[in-house]
Amino acid sequence: MKNLIIESENIIALQRLLPEYEGKIDVIPIDPPYNTDISYIEYQDTIDDWFAFMRERLSLAYRLLAEKGVAFIHIDENELINLVRLCADMFGAENIMTLVWKKTNKLFDKNRREKPLESGVKRTHEYVLLCFKDRKNTVLHPIRQPYWNGKGLSEEEKPLETVFDFLGTTSSAKDELYELLGSRDIFSTPKPVKLIKEFIRSASDQNSIVLDFFAGSGTTGHAVMDLNKEDGGQRKFILVTNSENNICRRVTIPRIKAAILKNGYAEEFEYYQIK
C-alpha cells in the first residue's frame, strides 16, 4: 500500500474505502468541526445538525477500525457532551475516555495571538475523546513525553496521561505551517505534529495504517512520516480533505511535499479526487 491523499467529501471517501480497508485501520486521529463560531478569525465552523453529521461519518469510521483500533477525536466544550453521547452509543461507554490537552504553553507560544476573552476567562485547554474498538483487549504503548528539565526540554518514556502538556500548542502548530509554507494563517485551526505523533505512537505498530478524514492542513501525514523516520516504521497514512477553499491542493498537498523535502522523509503518496 502507498500513502494516499484523497480530495473528496469525507462521507463519500469513507464509503469508497470500506471494501478494501474495513477492519484494517489501526489509528484514526481526527479534528472535526467544533461547531463553534470562530468568526473572529474570519472562519465559520458551524453545522446545522452536527450530531447527525458526525454520527454518519463515525459509523463508517467504526467499521474501518481494526479490532484493536483506536480513534482520537478533538473537540472543545461546545459539542463535548454530544460527542461523548454519540461515541458511548457507538463504541460502548466502557470503551471511551476523555483526555485534556493543554493547548497553550509559554515555551511554545512566542507568536500566539490571543482570542477575545469570554466572561474574563482564558481558555487554555481542549478535549480529545479516546475511543477504543475493544478497550479491554487493547494496551496503548508508552509515548515520548517532553518535560522541562530546568534548562530546556527533555523527553522520557511514559504512559499517555489523561491530561497532557508540552506536546505543542495551537500557536506552535501555526509556526510549523509558517516554516513549511511561509504563512501562519494559511489554515485556521492546525494541530501540532508532536501531539498527533505521540497519539500515533501510542496506538500503532510499525506497519499500521493511519486514517484522518478531516485532514485539513495535513498534520497527521506529517506526524506519520516523522515517526517512521524516527523508528524505521512503515506506517501508511490516508488523508481525506474536501475542496473547500481549495484546501487540499493549496494546503494539504503542499504541506506534505514541503515536509518530505525539508526533513528528508523516505515517503511518497498518491493523490485521488473523488466526486
C-alpha positions as CSV (number, residue, x, y, z in Angstrom):
1,M,0.0,0.0,0.0
2,K,1.0,3.6,-0.6
3,N,0.2,6.8,1.3
4,L,-2.9,8.3,0.0
5,I,-4.3,11.9,-0.2
6,I,-7.9,12.0,-1.2
7,E,-9.7,15.2,-2.2
8,S,-13.4,14.4,-1.6
9,E,-16.3,15.0,0.8
10,N,-15.3,12.6,3.5
11,I,-18.6,10.7,3.7
12,I,-18.0,9.7,0.1
13,A,-14.4,8.8,0.6
14,L,-15.2,6.7,3.7
15,Q,-17.8,4.7,1.7
16,R,-15.2,4.1,-1.1
17,L,-12.6,3.0,1.4
18,L,-14.8,0.4,3.1
19,P,-14.4,-2.5,0.6
20,E,-10.6,-2.5,0.8
21,Y,-10.0,-1.2,4.3
22,E,-12.8,-2.4,6.5
23,G,-11.3,-3.6,9.8
24,K,-7.8,-2.6,8.8
25,I,-7.3,0.9,10.1
26,D,-5.3,1.0,13.4
27,V,-5.4,4.7,14.3
28,I,-7.9,7.4,13.4
29,P,-6.8,10.9,14.7
30,I,-9.4,13.4,13.6
31,D,-10.0,17.1,14.2
32,P,-13.7,17.6,13.1
33,P,-15.6,20.9,13.1
34,Y,-16.2,22.1,16.7
35,N,-19.5,23.7,15.6
36,T,-18.2,26.9,17.1
37,D,-18.5,30.5,15.9
38,I,-14.9,31.5,15.3
39,S,-15.7,34.5,13.1
40,Y,-13.0,36.5,14.9
41,I,-10.5,34.7,12.6
42,E,-13.0,35.1,9.7
43,Y,-13.9,31.5,9.7
44,Q,-17.2,29.7,10.3
45,D,-17.2,26.2,11.8
46,T,-20.9,25.6,12.3
47,I,-23.1,22.8,11.1
48,D,-26.9,22.8,11.4
49,D,-27.2,19.2,12.6
50,W,-23.7,18.4,14.0
51,F,-24.8,15.3,15.8
52,A,-26.2,13.7,12.6
53,F,-23.2,14.9,10.6
54,M,-20.8,13.2,13.0
55,R,-22.8,10.0,13.5
56,E,-22.9,9.3,9.8
57,R,-19.2,9.6,9.5
58,L,-18.2,7.9,12.7
59,S,-20.4,4.9,11.9
60,L,-18.3,4.3,8.8
61,A,-15.1,5.0,10.7
62,Y,-16.1,2.4,13.3
63,R,-16.3,-0.2,10.6
64,L,-12.9,0.7,9.2
65,L,-11.2,0.4,12.6
66,A,-9.3,-2.8,13.4
67,E,-10.4,-4.9,16.4
68,K,-7.6,-3.2,18.4
69,G,-8.0,0.1,16.6
70,V,-8.2,3.5,18.4
71,A,-9.7,6.9,17.5
72,F,-8.5,10.2,18.9
73,I,-11.2,12.8,18.3
74,H,-10.5,16.5,19.1
75,I,-13.3,18.7,20.4
76,D,-14.0,21.6,22.7
77,E,-16.7,22.1,25.3
78,N,-19.3,23.3,22.7
79,E,-20.0,19.7,21.5
80,L,-18.2,17.6,24.0
81,I,-21.4,16.3,25.6
82,N,-22.9,15.4,22.3
83,L,-19.7,13.7,21.2
84,V,-19.4,11.7,24.4
85,R,-23.1,10.6,24.0
86,L,-22.5,9.7,20.3
87,C,-19.3,7.7,20.9
88,A,-20.7,6.0,24.0
89,D,-23.6,4.7,21.9
90,M,-21.3,3.6,19.0
91,F,-18.2,2.3,20.8
92,G,-19.8,1.5,24.2
93,A,-19.4,3.7,27.3
94,E,-16.7,1.3,28.6
95,N,-14.6,2.0,25.5
96,I,-14.2,5.8,25.7
97,M,-12.1,8.1,27.8
98,T,-11.9,11.9,27.9
99,L,-8.5,13.4,27.7
100,V,-7.5,17.1,28.2
101,W,-4.9,18.8,26.0
102,K,-3.3,22.0,27.4
103,K,-3.3,24.0,24.2
104,T,-1.3,26.9,25.5
105,N,2.3,26.9,26.9
106,K,4.6,29.9,27.1
107,L,7.5,27.8,25.9
108,F,5.7,27.3,22.6
109,D,3.7,30.4,22.2
110,K,6.1,33.2,21.2
111,N,3.8,34.1,18.3
112,R,0.5,33.5,19.9
113,R,-2.4,35.9,19.1
114,E,-4.9,35.9,21.9
115,K,-8.6,35.5,21.1
116,P,-11.1,37.7,22.8
117,L,-11.8,36.6,26.4
118,E,-15.3,35.3,27.2
119,S,-16.5,36.5,30.6
120,G,-13.0,37.3,31.5
121,V,-11.9,33.6,31.4
122,K,-9.0,32.5,29.3
123,R,-9.5,29.1,27.7
124,T,-6.2,27.1,27.9
125,H,-7.4,23.5,27.1
126,E,-9.4,21.4,24.6
127,Y,-10.5,17.8,24.8
128,V,-9.6,14.6,23.0
129,L,-12.1,11.8,23.1
130,L,-10.1,8.5,23.1
131,C,-12.3,5.7,21.6
132,F,-11.3,2.0,21.7
133,K,-12.8,-0.6,19.5
134,D,-12.1,-3.1,22.4
135,R,-10.5,-1.3,25.4
136,K,-10.3,-4.5,27.5
137,N,-8.0,-6.2,25.0
138,T,-6.1,-3.1,23.8
139,V,-3.0,-1.7,25.5
140,L,-1.5,1.6,24.3
141,H,2.3,1.9,24.0
142,P,4.2,4.5,26.1
143,I,4.8,7.8,24.4
144,R,7.9,10.1,24.4
145,Q,6.7,12.8,26.8
146,P,8.6,16.1,26.8
147,Y,9.2,17.9,30.1
148,W,11.1,20.9,31.3
149,N,14.4,19.9,33.0
150,G,15.2,23.4,34.3
151,K,17.3,24.4,31.3
152,G,15.4,23.1,28.3
153,L,13.1,20.3,27.1
154,S,14.0,16.7,27.6
155,E,11.9,13.6,26.9
156,E,11.0,10.5,28.9
157,E,9.1,7.3,28.0
158,K,5.9,7.2,30.0
159,P,2.2,6.2,29.5
160,L,-0.2,8.6,27.8
161,E,-1.9,10.5,30.6
162,T,-5.4,11.9,30.8
163,V,-4.0,15.5,31.0
164,F,-1.1,16.3,28.7
165,D,1.2,19.2,28.1
166,F,4.4,20.1,26.2
167,L,3.2,18.3,23.1
168,G,2.8,21.6,21.2
169,T,0.1,24.2,21.1
170,T,-2.3,25.8,18.7
171,S,0.2,28.6,18.2
172,S,3.2,26.3,17.6
173,A,1.2,24.4,15.1
174,K,0.8,27.6,13.1
175,D,4.5,28.2,13.4
176,E,5.1,24.8,11.9
177,L,2.9,25.8,8.9
178,Y,4.9,29.0,8.6
179,E,8.2,27.1,8.4
180,L,6.8,24.9,5.7
181,L,4.5,27.1,3.7
182,G,5.5,30.6,4.7
183,S,2.3,31.6,6.4
184,R,0.8,31.2,9.9
185,D,-2.7,32.0,8.6
186,I,-2.9,29.6,5.6
187,F,-5.0,27.3,7.8
188,S,-7.0,28.5,10.8
189,T,-7.0,25.6,13.2
190,P,-4.0,23.2,12.8
191,K,-2.8,20.8,15.4
192,P,0.9,20.4,16.3
193,V,2.9,17.5,14.8
194,K,4.3,16.3,18.2
195,L,0.8,15.9,19.6
196,I,-0.5,13.7,16.7
197,K,2.8,11.9,16.5
198,E,2.5,10.7,20.1
199,F,-1.1,9.7,19.7
200,I,0.0,7.6,16.7
201,R,3.0,6.2,18.6
202,S,0.7,5.1,21.4
203,A,-1.8,3.2,19.2
204,S,0.2,1.9,16.3
205,D,2.8,-0.6,15.4
206,Q,5.4,-0.1,12.6
207,N,3.1,-1.4,9.9
208,S,-0.1,0.3,10.9
209,I,-2.5,2.3,8.6
210,V,-3.5,5.7,9.9
211,L,-6.6,7.4,8.6
212,D,-7.5,11.1,9.1
213,F,-10.8,12.0,7.3
214,F,-10.7,15.6,8.5
215,A,-7.1,16.0,7.3
216,G,-7.1,19.8,6.9
217,S,-3.5,21.0,7.0
218,G,-2.1,17.5,6.8
219,T,-0.6,17.3,10.3
220,T,-1.4,13.6,10.5
221,G,0.5,12.7,7.4
222,H,3.4,14.8,8.6
223,A,3.3,13.0,12.0
224,V,3.3,9.5,10.4
225,M,6.3,10.3,8.3
226,D,8.2,11.8,11.3
227,L,7.5,8.7,13.4
228,N,8.6,6.4,10.6
229,K,11.8,8.3,10.3
230,E,12.4,8.0,14.0
231,D,11.8,4.3,14.5
232,G,12.2,2.9,11.0
233,G,8.5,2.1,10.7
234,Q,6.5,1.5,7.5
235,R,3.2,3.1,8.7
236,K,1.0,4.4,5.9
237,F,-1.4,7.4,6.0
238,I,-4.7,8.0,4.3
239,L,-5.7,11.7,4.4
240,V,-9.1,12.9,3.3
241,T,-10.0,16.5,2.9
242,N,-12.5,18.4,0.8
243,S,-12.1,21.1,-1.8
244,E,-13.5,23.9,0.3
245,N,-11.3,27.0,-0.3
246,N,-9.1,24.6,-2.4
247,I,-7.6,23.4,0.9
248,C,-6.3,20.1,-0.5
249,R,-4.2,21.5,-3.3
250,R,-3.5,24.8,-1.5
251,V,-2.5,23.4,1.9
252,T,-2.6,19.7,2.5
253,I,-0.5,18.5,-0.5
254,P,2.0,21.4,-0.4
255,R,2.5,20.8,3.3
256,I,3.2,17.1,2.8
257,K,5.6,17.8,-0.1
258,A,7.4,20.5,1.9
259,A,7.7,18.2,4.9
260,I,9.2,15.5,2.8
261,L,11.7,17.9,1.3
262,K,12.6,19.7,4.5
263,N,13.0,16.6,6.7
264,G,14.3,14.0,4.2
265,Y,11.4,11.6,4.7
266,A,11.6,8.5,2.5
267,E,7.9,8.8,1.6
268,E,5.7,9.1,-1.4
269,F,2.0,9.5,-1.8
270,E,-0.7,9.1,-4.4
271,Y,-3.4,11.7,-4.9
272,Y,-7.0,10.9,-5.9
273,Q,-10.0,13.1,-6.4
274,I,-13.4,11.6,-5.8
275,K,-16.6,13.4,-6.7
